[in-house]
Amino acid sequence: MKYYLKKVCTSIYPAFKFYNFFKSAFLKYPESDQLFSSLPSDIMKSYNKTRVFGAKKLFCYSPFINLFFNTSGHAIACCRSHQNILGIYPEQSIKDIWTGHKIEKLRQFMLHNDLSMGCAYCKFQLETKRYRSLPSALAEEFANSTSYAYPRIIEFELSNVCNLECVMCSGRVSSAIRKNREHDNPLAMPYDDNFVEQLKEFIPHLKQAYFFGGEPFLIPIYYKIWEEIIKLNPKIELYAVTNGTILNDRIKNILLRTKFNIIISLDSLNKERAAKIRCGANLDEVLSNINEFFKLTKRRVSISHTPMTINWFETPDIIEYCNKIDATINLSYVEGPSEFALWSLLPEQLEEIYTHYNNVKWKNNIKKFRAKNNIRVFEEWKNQILYFKEKNQQILATFSNLSQQWQEVSEKVLSLILGFKGKNPDYDSRVQAYYEYFLGLLKKTSPSPWSLKCLKEITAQISNEAILLNPDFERHLNNPMLIKDYFDSYTQSDFFKDYY
């Protein structure tokens, strides 16, 4: 039956695409006014042509349908909206948050397609036309109303308990990183049995629930929530984003009693590279568990892959793997750390990536429904690489007179340093030594946009005579080599980060 359903979906997609194209042109979209800045209609038309559940006049329905609880106890609208806090547990109940004035304000913004209330991530993805990975797509299936007494979806990121230390991750979502890399105290756990008790009112109304970590299968409170779901509404579509390293009898028992969809992170098919990216994981074990998850969930498995500076060349191979096992791919965008983000690369490096992606020849099952979707996701990702290249070219073009700027700023900063002579007799000899060291450093440094920006920041700091009262100033006078550390700490990736 599933085989024929997929065949039907594949065959009707062209007709559905035409329907979306036609409908998107005739929808009446919200317009900007004195209170709201609406998305331009051409952006909405372009996005609407790709929407899986049909063209709609509103860009995002998440505040009407979705609620996300993160590790800080904050309730937000989606996984990319951490700055826009709608409520805090346990200071407020789940019910009070869902009916509160903050979420109502966000709903008003969404009714006007205004993304200025904490929606910068989606705004950027729209600019680059990467539509298939928008978090707003999560609520699309239930976007037939903007008035619900209860959310249809709840996302849980209640704890950062995790057994891995992935290079692109942070202590916010990994207890192992927080302990071993950041050397910080464990995160306080704001959620308790009362939170689970409050959820009992909401569970019967839910259609979907998502569980993030940390590693979801290591978080005790999730098992309590899953048991309540089994009692109150076992038909809920459940999703867990897992690193694929944890699979035991307790998990198997939960999976067999629920409608679980498993999203497994996979960033390399090379054993050594996989171990370097996801520190603490074993690729053979993860691949074995993927096969086991397929059996336990009746093939409801998808793969989440994060293309980075250290593994971008494997993205086509990961997608080939997904096509082979008939799994859906999700490509995760790196916002930070910047040294792993593809947008931090030079235009010529991005051109190399784009050319590599452009030359990919697909082999496995490309006519299947999921494979076709995977390739569309890849095409959007490939086009975003082109966007990064073109944007970075424009950024670097503003430094066309780099040598002249470098010379001018160098002369100014050296003059400012010499200007400190006579301000304090105790400083004079050290100021001269600092000047000579700085002069030598500037001669050895190859001018670049990031070194120039660093030099400008130094100039701005010492232009203020109040720096004489700053303890850091004397520390630098006593150890001129600290200025080299300052230069070295500001890198190419830091430079581009300021533009993204």
Secondary structure as UniProt FT lines:
FT   HELIX           2..26
FT   HELIX           41..48
FT   TURN            49..50
FT   TURN            52..53
FT   HELIX           62..65
FT   STRAND          66..69
FT   TURN            71..72
FT   STRAND          74..76
FT   TURN            79..80
FT   TURN            82..83
FT   STRAND          87..88
FT   TURN            89..91
FT   HELIX           94..98
FT   HELIX           101..111
FT   TURN            112..113
FT   TURN            116..118
FT   HELIX           120..127
FT   TURN            128..129
FT   TURN            132..133
FT   HELIX           135..142
FT   STRAND          153..156
FT   STRAND          165..166
FT   TURN            167..168
FT   TURN            171..172
FT   HELIX           175..180
FT   HELIX           193..202
FT   HELIX           203..205
FT   STRAND          208..211
FT   HELIX           216..218
FT   HELIX           220..232
FT   TURN            234..235
FT   STRAND          237..242
FT   HELIX           249..256
FT   STRAND          259..265
FT   HELIX           271..277
FT   STRAND          278..279
FT   HELIX           283..296
FT   TURN            297..298
FT   STRAND          301..305
FT   TURN            309..311
FT   HELIX           312..314
FT   HELIX           315..325
FT   STRAND          328..331
FT   HELIX           338..340
FT   HELIX           342..344
FT   HELIX           347..358
FT   TURN            366..367
FT   HELIX           369..397
FT   TURN            398..401
FT   HELIX           402..418
FT   TURN            419..423
FT   TURN            425..427
FT   HELIX           428..444
FT   HELIX           449..462
FT   HELIX           465..469
FT   HELIX           471..478
FT   TURN            480..481
FT   HELIX           482..489
FT   HELIX           492..497
FT   TURN            498..499
//
